[in-house]
């Protein structure tokens, strides 16, 4: 039996699951201007994936593109906050 696909699927599931609360917390405390805090690590993981062994390359690639997707989601989260669909931080001003 080959468990590699199952393992990589579980890793992808966990990484994507971890990105959602990170996006929510970053938007709550820092706002949409914090997009670069997701983009730069994404670039680092993308670079690592180019020069790693097979499995590590796949995992770091999944992390990289999950972080890139999270950049998009942080702007969507900001819109959800403005529409009242997500929690506002009372200590911040929103535009």
Chimera marker file (.cmm) of the C-alpha trace (Angstrom):
<marker_set name="trace">
<marker id="1" x="0.000" y="0.000" z="0.000" r="1" g="1" b="0" radius="0.5"/>
<marker id="2" x="1.076" y="3.540" z="-0.747" r="1" g="1" b="0" radius="0.5"/>
<marker id="3" x="0.141" y="5.987" z="2.000" r="1" g="1" b="0" radius="0.5"/>
<marker id="4" x="1.811" y="9.043" z="0.449" r="1" g="1" b="0" radius="0.5"/>
<marker id="5" x="-1.347" y="10.445" z="-1.146" r="1" g="1" b="0" radius="0.5"/>
<marker id="6" x="-3.334" y="10.010" z="2.046" r="1" g="1" b="0" radius="0.5"/>
<marker id="7" x="-0.602" y="11.673" z="4.084" r="1" g="1" b="0" radius="0.5"/>
<marker id="8" x="-0.313" y="14.618" z="1.687" r="1" g="1" b="0" radius="0.5"/>
<marker id="9" x="-4.092" y="15.017" z="1.637" r="1" g="1" b="0" radius="0.5"/>
<marker id="10" x="-4.169" y="15.142" z="5.432" r="1" g="1" b="0" radius="0.5"/>
<marker id="11" x="-1.307" y="17.658" z="5.479" r="1" g="1" b="0" radius="0.5"/>
<marker id="12" x="-3.118" y="19.866" z="2.941" r="1" g="1" b="0" radius="0.5"/>
<marker id="13" x="-6.311" y="19.649" z="4.997" r="1" g="1" b="0" radius="0.5"/>
<marker id="14" x="-4.475" y="20.705" z="8.167" r="1" g="1" b="0" radius="0.5"/>
<marker id="15" x="-2.615" y="23.557" z="6.477" r="1" g="1" b="0" radius="0.5"/>
<marker id="16" x="-5.777" y="24.951" z="4.915" r="1" g="1" b="0" radius="0.5"/>
<marker id="17" x="-7.560" y="24.542" z="8.239" r="1" g="1" b="0" radius="0.5"/>
<marker id="18" x="-4.832" y="26.507" z="10.019" r="1" g="1" b="0" radius="0.5"/>
<marker id="19" x="-4.908" y="29.343" z="7.494" r="1" g="1" b="0" radius="0.5"/>
<marker id="20" x="-8.538" y="30.279" z="8.178" r="1" g="1" b="0" radius="0.5"/>
<marker id="21" x="-8.092" y="31.342" z="11.820" r="1" g="1" b="0" radius="0.5"/>
<marker id="22" x="-4.810" y="33.058" z="10.911" r="1" g="1" b="0" radius="0.5"/>
<marker id="23" x="-6.654" y="35.179" z="8.333" r="1" g="1" b="0" radius="0.5"/>
<marker id="24" x="-9.435" y="36.021" z="10.795" r="1" g="1" b="0" radius="0.5"/>
<marker id="25" x="-6.972" y="37.010" z="13.557" r="1" g="1" b="0" radius="0.5"/>
<marker id="26" x="-4.742" y="39.036" z="11.239" r="1" g="1" b="0" radius="0.5"/>
<marker id="27" x="-7.697" y="40.996" z="9.876" r="1" g="1" b="0" radius="0.5"/>
<marker id="28" x="-9.110" y="41.520" z="13.366" r="1" g="1" b="0" radius="0.5"/>
<marker id="29" x="-5.880" y="42.844" z="14.891" r="1" g="1" b="0" radius="0.5"/>
<marker id="30" x="-3.951" y="44.296" z="11.936" r="1" g="1" b="0" radius="0.5"/>
<marker id="31" x="-6.494" y="44.883" z="9.158" r="1" g="1" b="0" radius="0.5"/>
<marker id="32" x="-6.205" y="44.185" z="5.474" r="1" g="1" b="0" radius="0.5"/>
<marker id="33" x="-2.818" y="45.940" z="5.367" r="1" g="1" b="0" radius="0.5"/>
<marker id="34" x="-1.329" y="42.784" z="6.892" r="1" g="1" b="0" radius="0.5"/>
<marker id="35" x="-1.581" y="40.908" z="3.579" r="1" g="1" b="0" radius="0.5"/>
<marker id="36" x="2.193" y="41.014" z="3.203" r="1" g="1" b="0" radius="0.5"/>
<marker id="37" x="2.546" y="39.018" z="6.443" r="1" g="1" b="0" radius="0.5"/>
<marker id="38" x="1.065" y="36.110" z="4.499" r="1" g="1" b="0" radius="0.5"/>
<marker id="39" x="2.603" y="36.841" z="1.106" r="1" g="1" b="0" radius="0.5"/>
<marker id="40" x="6.265" y="37.001" z="2.183" r="1" g="1" b="0" radius="0.5"/>
<marker id="41" x="6.249" y="33.648" z="4.017" r="1" g="1" b="0" radius="0.5"/>
<marker id="42" x="4.441" y="32.249" z="0.968" r="1" g="1" b="0" radius="0.5"/>
<marker id="43" x="7.333" y="33.364" z="-1.222" r="1" g="1" b="0" radius="0.5"/>
<marker id="44" x="9.828" y="31.811" z="1.198" r="1" g="1" b="0" radius="0.5"/>
<marker id="45" x="7.988" y="28.482" z="1.219" r="1" g="1" b="0" radius="0.5"/>
<marker id="46" x="7.714" y="28.610" z="-2.581" r="1" g="1" b="0" radius="0.5"/>
<marker id="47" x="11.473" y="29.119" z="-2.842" r="1" g="1" b="0" radius="0.5"/>
<marker id="48" x="12.081" y="26.258" z="-0.385" r="1" g="1" b="0" radius="0.5"/>
<marker id="49" x="9.830" y="23.984" z="-2.426" r="1" g="1" b="0" radius="0.5"/>
<marker id="50" x="11.948" y="24.564" z="-5.520" r="1" g="1" b="0" radius="0.5"/>
<marker id="51" x="15.072" y="23.209" z="-3.854" r="1" g="1" b="0" radius="0.5"/>
<marker id="52" x="13.728" y="20.466" z="-1.555" r="1" g="1" b="0" radius="0.5"/>
<marker id="53" x="13.300" y="16.741" z="-1.830" r="1" g="1" b="0" radius="0.5"/>
<marker id="54" x="10.083" y="15.327" z="-3.229" r="1" g="1" b="0" radius="0.5"/>
<marker id="55" x="7.771" y="15.127" z="-0.204" r="1" g="1" b="0" radius="0.5"/>
<marker id="56" x="9.113" y="18.271" z="1.481" r="1" g="1" b="0" radius="0.5"/>
<marker id="57" x="8.748" y="20.092" z="-1.830" r="1" g="1" b="0" radius="0.5"/>
<marker id="58" x="5.096" y="19.108" z="-2.081" r="1" g="1" b="0" radius="0.5"/>
<marker id="59" x="4.333" y="20.094" z="1.511" r="1" g="1" b="0" radius="0.5"/>
<marker id="60" x="6.102" y="23.460" z="1.255" r="1" g="1" b="0" radius="0.5"/>
<marker id="61" x="4.337" y="24.077" z="-2.069" r="1" g="1" b="0" radius="0.5"/>
<marker id="62" x="0.988" y="23.421" z="-0.389" r="1" g="1" b="0" radius="0.5"/>
<marker id="63" x="1.927" y="25.830" z="2.399" r="1" g="1" b="0" radius="0.5"/>
<marker id="64" x="3.047" y="28.475" z="-0.122" r="1" g="1" b="0" radius="0.5"/>
<marker id="65" x="-0.125" y="28.420" z="-2.168" r="1" g="1" b="0" radius="0.5"/>
<marker id="66" x="-2.327" y="28.224" z="0.925" r="1" g="1" b="0" radius="0.5"/>
<marker id="67" x="-0.636" y="31.412" z="2.137" r="1" g="1" b="0" radius="0.5"/>
<marker id="68" x="-1.132" y="33.036" z="-1.281" r="1" g="1" b="0" radius="0.5"/>
<marker id="69" x="-4.819" y="32.126" z="-1.138" r="1" g="1" b="0" radius="0.5"/>
<marker id="70" x="-4.958" y="33.572" z="2.372" r="1" g="1" b="0" radius="0.5"/>
<marker id="71" x="-3.827" y="36.927" z="0.954" r="1" g="1" b="0" radius="0.5"/>
<marker id="72" x="-6.989" y="36.943" z="-1.147" r="1" g="1" b="0" radius="0.5"/>
<marker id="73" x="-9.042" y="35.809" z="1.835" r="1" g="1" b="0" radius="0.5"/>
<marker id="74" x="-7.792" y="38.614" z="4.083" r="1" g="1" b="0" radius="0.5"/>
<marker id="75" x="-9.346" y="41.154" z="1.700" r="1" g="1" b="0" radius="0.5"/>
<marker id="76" x="-12.550" y="39.116" z="1.556" r="1" g="1" b="0" radius="0.5"/>
<marker id="77" x="-12.550" y="38.912" z="5.365" r="1" g="1" b="0" radius="0.5"/>
<marker id="78" x="-12.256" y="42.701" z="5.519" r="1" g="1" b="0" radius="0.5"/>
<marker id="79" x="-15.312" y="42.988" z="3.276" r="1" g="1" b="0" radius="0.5"/>
<marker id="80" x="-17.192" y="40.515" z="5.499" r="1" g="1" b="0" radius="0.5"/>
<marker id="81" x="-16.342" y="42.669" z="8.530" r="1" g="1" b="0" radius="0.5"/>
<marker id="82" x="-17.636" y="45.800" z="6.807" r="1" g="1" b="0" radius="0.5"/>
<marker id="83" x="-20.874" y="43.990" z="5.897" r="1" g="1" b="0" radius="0.5"/>
<marker id="84" x="-21.329" y="42.836" z="9.502" r="1" g="1" b="0" radius="0.5"/>
<marker id="85" x="-20.791" y="39.156" z="8.685" r="1" g="1" b="0" radius="0.5"/>
<marker id="86" x="-17.625" y="38.918" z="10.799" r="1" g="1" b="0" radius="0.5"/>
<marker id="87" x="-16.495" y="40.427" z="14.087" r="1" g="1" b="0" radius="0.5"/>
<marker id="88" x="-15.197" y="43.994" z="14.190" r="1" g="1" b="0" radius="0.5"/>
<marker id="89" x="-12.341" y="44.991" z="16.436" r="1" g="1" b="0" radius="0.5"/>
<marker id="90" x="-13.719" y="47.828" z="18.598" r="1" g="1" b="0" radius="0.5"/>
<marker id="91" x="-10.209" y="49.262" z="19.030" r="1" g="1" b="0" radius="0.5"/>
<marker id="92" x="-9.737" y="49.870" z="15.292" r="1" g="1" b="0" radius="0.5"/>
<marker id="93" x="-11.311" y="52.214" z="12.795" r="1" g="1" b="0" radius="0.5"/>
<marker id="94" x="-12.623" y="50.811" z="9.511" r="1" g="1" b="0" radius="0.5"/>
<marker id="95" x="-12.909" y="52.616" z="6.199" r="1" g="1" b="0" radius="0.5"/>
<link id1="1" id2="2" r="1" g="1" b="0" radius="0.2"/>
<link id1="2" id2="3" r="1" g="1" b="0" radius="0.2"/>
<link id1="3" id2="4" r="1" g="1" b="0" radius="0.2"/>
<link id1="4" id2="5" r="1" g="1" b="0" radius="0.2"/>
<link id1="5" id2="6" r="1" g="1" b="0" radius="0.2"/>
<link id1="6" id2="7" r="1" g="1" b="0" radius="0.2"/>
<link id1="7" id2="8" r="1" g="1" b="0" radius="0.2"/>
<link id1="8" id2="9" r="1" g="1" b="0" radius="0.2"/>
<link id1="9" id2="10" r="1" g="1" b="0" radius="0.2"/>
<link id1="10" id2="11" r="1" g="1" b="0" radius="0.2"/>
<link id1="11" id2="12" r="1" g="1" b="0" radius="0.2"/>
<link id1="12" id2="13" r="1" g="1" b="0" radius="0.2"/>
<link id1="13" id2="14" r="1" g="1" b="0" radius="0.2"/>
<link id1="14" id2="15" r="1" g="1" b="0" radius="0.2"/>
<link id1="15" id2="16" r="1" g="1" b="0" radius="0.2"/>
<link id1="16" id2="17" r="1" g="1" b="0" radius="0.2"/>
<link id1="17" id2="18" r="1" g="1" b="0" radius="0.2"/>
<link id1="18" id2="19" r="1" g="1" b="0" radius="0.2"/>
<link id1="19" id2="20" r="1" g="1" b="0" radius="0.2"/>
<link id1="20" id2="21" r="1" g="1" b="0" radius="0.2"/>
<link id1="21" id2="22" r="1" g="1" b="0" radius="0.2"/>
<link id1="22" id2="23" r="1" g="1" b="0" radius="0.2"/>
<link id1="23" id2="24" r="1" g="1" b="0" radius="0.2"/>
<link id1="24" id2="25" r="1" g="1" b="0" radius="0.2"/>
<link id1="25" id2="26" r="1" g="1" b="0" radius="0.2"/>
<link id1="26" id2="27" r="1" g="1" b="0" radius="0.2"/>
<link id1="27" id2="28" r="1" g="1" b="0" radius="0.2"/>
<link id1="28" id2="29" r="1" g="1" b="0" radius="0.2"/>
<link id1="29" id2="30" r="1" g="1" b="0" radius="0.2"/>
<link id1="30" id2="31" r="1" g="1" b="0" radius="0.2"/>
<link id1="31" id2="32" r="1" g="1" b="0" radius="0.2"/>
<link id1="32" id2="33" r="1" g="1" b="0" radius="0.2"/>
<link id1="33" id2="34" r="1" g="1" b="0" radius="0.2"/>
<link id1="34" id2="35" r="1" g="1" b="0" radius="0.2"/>
<link id1="35" id2="36" r="1" g="1" b="0" radius="0.2"/>
<link id1="36" id2="37" r="1" g="1" b="0" radius="0.2"/>
<link id1="37" id2="38" r="1" g="1" b="0" radius="0.2"/>
<link id1="38" id2="39" r="1" g="1" b="0" radius="0.2"/>
<link id1="39" id2="40" r="1" g="1" b="0" radius="0.2"/>
<link id1="40" id2="41" r="1" g="1" b="0" radius="0.2"/>
<link id1="41" id2="42" r="1" g="1" b="0" radius="0.2"/>
<link id1="42" id2="43" r="1" g="1" b="0" radius="0.2"/>
<link id1="43" id2="44" r="1" g="1" b="0" radius="0.2"/>
<link id1="44" id2="45" r="1" g="1" b="0" radius="0.2"/>
<link id1="45" id2="46" r="1" g="1" b="0" radius="0.2"/>
<link id1="46" id2="47" r="1" g="1" b="0" radius="0.2"/>
<link id1="47" id2="48" r="1" g="1" b="0" radius="0.2"/>
<link id1="48" id2="49" r="1" g="1" b="0" radius="0.2"/>
<link id1="49" id2="50" r="1" g="1" b="0" radius="0.2"/>
<link id1="50" id2="51" r="1" g="1" b="0" radius="0.2"/>
<link id1="51" id2="52" r="1" g="1" b="0" radius="0.2"/>
<link id1="52" id2="53" r="1" g="1" b="0" radius="0.2"/>
<link id1="53" id2="54" r="1" g="1" b="0" radius="0.2"/>
<link id1="54" id2="55" r="1" g="1" b="0" radius="0.2"/>
<link id1="55" id2="56" r="1" g="1" b="0" radius="0.2"/>
<link id1="56" id2="57" r="1" g="1" b="0" radius="0.2"/>
<link id1="57" id2="58" r="1" g="1" b="0" radius="0.2"/>
<link id1="58" id2="59" r="1" g="1" b="0" radius="0.2"/>
<link id1="59" id2="60" r="1" g="1" b="0" radius="0.2"/>
<link id1="60" id2="61" r="1" g="1" b="0" radius="0.2"/>
<link id1="61" id2="62" r="1" g="1" b="0" radius="0.2"/>
<link id1="62" id2="63" r="1" g="1" b="0" radius="0.2"/>
<link id1="63" id2="64" r="1" g="1" b="0" radius="0.2"/>
<link id1="64" id2="65" r="1" g="1" b="0" radius="0.2"/>
<link id1="65" id2="66" r="1" g="1" b="0" radius="0.2"/>
<link id1="66" id2="67" r="1" g="1" b="0" radius="0.2"/>
<link id1="67" id2="68" r="1" g="1" b="0" radius="0.2"/>
<link id1="68" id2="69" r="1" g="1" b="0" radius="0.2"/>
<link id1="69" id2="70" r="1" g="1" b="0" radius="0.2"/>
<link id1="70" id2="71" r="1" g="1" b="0" radius="0.2"/>
<link id1="71" id2="72" r="1" g="1" b="0" radius="0.2"/>
<link id1="72" id2="73" r="1" g="1" b="0" radius="0.2"/>
<link id1="73" id2="74" r="1" g="1" b="0" radius="0.2"/>
<link id1="74" id2="75" r="1" g="1" b="0" radius="0.2"/>
<link id1="75" id2="76" r="1" g="1" b="0" radius="0.2"/>
<link id1="76" id2="77" r="1" g="1" b="0" radius="0.2"/>
<link id1="77" id2="78" r="1" g="1" b="0" radius="0.2"/>
<link id1="78" id2="79" r="1" g="1" b="0" radius="0.2"/>
<link id1="79" id2="80" r="1" g="1" b="0" radius="0.2"/>
<link id1="80" id2="81" r="1" g="1" b="0" radius="0.2"/>
<link id1="81" id2="82" r="1" g="1" b="0" radius="0.2"/>
<link id1="82" id2="83" r="1" g="1" b="0" radius="0.2"/>
<link id1="83" id2="84" r="1" g="1" b="0" radius="0.2"/>
<link id1="84" id2="85" r="1" g="1" b="0" radius="0.2"/>
<link id1="85" id2="86" r="1" g="1" b="0" radius="0.2"/>
<link id1="86" id2="87" r="1" g="1" b="0" radius="0.2"/>
<link id1="87" id2="88" r="1" g="1" b="0" radius="0.2"/>
<link id1="88" id2="89" r="1" g="1" b="0" radius="0.2"/>
<link id1="89" id2="90" r="1" g="1" b="0" radius="0.2"/>
<link id1="90" id2="91" r="1" g="1" b="0" radius="0.2"/>
<link id1="91" id2="92" r="1" g="1" b="0" radius="0.2"/>
<link id1="92" id2="93" r="1" g="1" b="0" radius="0.2"/>
<link id1="93" id2="94" r="1" g="1" b="0" radius="0.2"/>
<link id1="94" id2="95" r="1" g="1" b="0" radius="0.2"/>
</marker_set>
